Amino acid sequence: MTKTAALSIRIEPELKAALERLAKDDRRSLASYVEIALQEHVDRKSARRGKS
């Protein structure tokens, strides 16, 4: 089983509300939605730098 790491952050209430709406639209939990968004961001940045 893959273990996951915890990450605590503080964000503006408006950003949290927007993320909650987007997560609901995708039928995902907030945590799942944020994890996917972060992974996509890292993937894009890595691709630009020629890294995997």
VENJO-V657530 format. One record per pair of residues at least 12 apart in sequence whose C-alpha atoms are under 10 Angstrom apart, sorted by the first residue. I is the first residue (numbers start at 1). J is the second residue. Records with the same first field share a line. If there is no record, write none. Layout:
BEGIN
I->J / J
END
This chain:
BEGIN
16->30
17->30
19->31 / 33 / 34 / 37
20->33 / 34
22->34
END
